């Protein structure tokens, strides 16, 4: 995983900060971070986020306002919006992808495996993967992966008793490992709460916490299939971790820390 820059580490703080403060001016936002800005060059980092089109300014030059772009919000979430993923409707059908690839073509199998993982497919066995989401034919990875139409088959269906949707979820994804990632993220958020309570956290402490928080969140969100609400296991910690993350950043932005 690419190591995030100091500017990247600011994204989550900005995500909730710009919403809570109703698109503040740079002056108002930076006023709460005077000491931190002095030691960590906050303004140049904001300009960097503007250059890469994650942050944008609106209004006049004398009184500009800040706003995260669509890509900026996505980056702050970890590359994907978990709320929209959890809240999306599900039609009750699974899509099973069955592949028939030459055993000797290991590079092709590896490319396919990586694509399926990035698309958050569940793994049943070597050549059988599944997803709860309909996939348009235009999105089939034929050209990028150099697949032929006869090399895979997509089947839609529902489980028959005694199997259930919960059984499929448990078989296709390792939610014990996913929850471990989220538990680590929750613990980091708790450490952030302690920084809020201290009220005199140093710039170095905040910088270190931001980097750690982003790293742990990315580890969790990249492993999570982010299933629709109807399919989430009862023990799933993703939504709890999201709420903890939102709460700690909101507390910081509300000015409860003296930097």
N, C-alpha and C positions, 0 to 999 in steps of 0.2 A: 504494500500500500504506500502511495506517495505521501511523504511527510508534509503536513500542511504548513503553510507559512504563517507568520504572525498575523498578517492581514486576514487569512482564512479563519484563524481562531476567533476573530472579532465578529464573524458573520452571525453566529447564533445570538450573541449579545445585541447586535444591531437588529436582528429579526424581531425580537420582542420589544426592544427599546424604541424603534421607530414607530411601532404600532401603539405602544402605551403612551408615548409622548406626542402622538398625533402628528407625525412627520415634523420633528423639530428642526430648527435652524442648526447649522453646524456649531454656532456659538453656544446655543443652549445645551446641545448634546455634550460638547467638549468641556463645558464649564464644570461638570461633575467629575471630569477626569483630568483636572489640571496637572496633578502630580504625576499621574500615569502617562499623560501625554508628554510631559517633559522628559521622562526617562525612556519611553518606549516609542517615541515618534509616531503618535497616533494619527496626526494629520497626514503625513506622507502615506500611511497605510490606507487611510480613507481615499486618498487620491489614487492609490494603486487599485483599489476596488472599483473606482470609477473608470479607470483606464481599461480594465478587463470586463467592464459592463456588468458588474454585479451590484453597483450602487450608482444612482443618478441624482442630479440636482435639478430642482425646478425653481421657478420664480426669478426674481431679479438678482443681479450680482451682489447688490448690497444686502439683500435679505433672501438668500437662497434657502430652500428646504431640501432635506435628504429623503430618499426613498430607495428601498431595495428593488432591483429589477426582478422580473420573473425568474431569471436565471440565478439571481442573488438569493432569492427566497428558497429556491430549490437546493442551492449549495448549502445554505444554512440548515436545511432539514436533513442533509446527508445525500443529496442527489435525487430525492423523491419525497413526495408529500405523503407521509404515513396516514394522516387523517382521511384524505380522500380515498386512499387504498382500503382502509378499514370500513369506511362508510359506503363503498360502492355496492350496488346491488349484485346479487348472485342468482342465476336462473336455476340452480339446483343440479346442474349438469357438470360432469367432469370431462375434460378433453385429454385423452390418452394419446401420446405420441410414441409410435412404435417404429424403430429404426432397423434397417437391414444394411449394414455397412461392411465392407471387406475387413476381415480381421487383421490383415497385414497393413492396412492403412491407418496406423496409429496417429499420425499428425491430424488426419481428418477427424478421428474420434475425439482427440483432445480439443480441437477447435469447436466441435459440436458440444462437448461437455461444458466448455467455458461459456458458450452462448446460452445454453440452457440454464446455467447457474446465474448468469447476469439477468436473465429473464425471470428468475425466481421460480423455476419449475421444481416440482417435487420428484424425487428419485425412487422408483420402485425396484428396478433391477437394471442391469447393464444397458439394455436396449429399450427400456420402457420408462418414460417420464410422463408427468401429468401436470395440468394446471386447471384451476377453476374458471379461467377466463377464456372467452372465445377469441380466436386468433384469425384475423383477416388473412385471406390467401396472399395478399400483397406483402404481408409481414413474414411469410415463410422464408427461412434463411437459405434459399436455393443458391443464389449467386454469391453472397458473401462466403458461404462455406463450401461452395462448389458441390452442392448436392444435386442429385437428379430426382425428378418427381416420383420415380418408382423406388426410391431409397427409404421412404418413410410413409407411414399411414397415420391419419388422425381419426380417432374413434371417440364419439360422444356417448355418454351414458351415465347411469346412476347405479350405485351398489345395490345388490340384492341381499336380503336377510340370509344369514345372521350378520353380514358385514354392514357397516354404517359409514357415514361421512367421517365421523370421528376416528374410526379405524384407519381409513385412508390417510387422513392427516397425520396420524401417529406413525404410519409406515413410511410416508413420503418425506417427512422433515424431522430433523432431530431437535425437537423443542426443548429438550433438557439442556443441550448445548446453547441454544438460542437464549434461554432464560438465564444461563450463567453469564452470557454477555450483557444482558440487560441488568442483571443484578450488580455487575461491576459498574455499569453506567449510573445506577441508582446510588451506589456507594460514593461515587465521585460527586454526584449532585448533593449528597448529604454533606460532603466535605465543603462544597460551595456554600451551603447553608451556614456552616460554622464560620466561614469567612465573613458572611453577612453579619453574623452575631458579634464577631470581634470588632467590627466597625473601623479597625485601624490596620487592615491587611496591607502589606507592602505591595508595591508594583510588581516585584518579582514573584510574590505569592500568587497574585491575580494572573499574571502572564503564564505561570506554570499550570495553574488550575484550568485556564481556558484551553491550553494545549492538551492537557490530560482529558478534559471533558469531551472535546471534539474527537479525540482518538478513540475513546471508549464508545462514544455514540456511533461512530462510523463502523466500528467492529460489529456492533449489534445490528444496526440497520441494514448492513450489507449482507448479513447472514439470514435475515428474516424474510420470509415470503410475503409478509404483510397481507395475510388472507382477509377476505371479507369477514365482518363481525360474526356472521352465522357459523363460520368454520373455526373460529379461534378457540383453542383449548381453554378450559376453565382456569388452568394454572398459568396462563400466558402473562408475562410481565411487561410486554412492550408498551401497552397503554399506560401502565403505572409509571414506567420510566419516562415516557413522554410528558406526563403531568408533573413529575418531579423536576424535569428539565425546565419546563415552562415556569414553574414556581420559583426556582432559584434565580433564573435570569430576570424574572419580573421583580423579585426582591432587590436585585442589584440595581436595576434601572430606576426603581422608585426612590433611589437615593438613600438607601439604608446602609450604605457603606461609605466610610471616609477614606479615600485613597491617599 
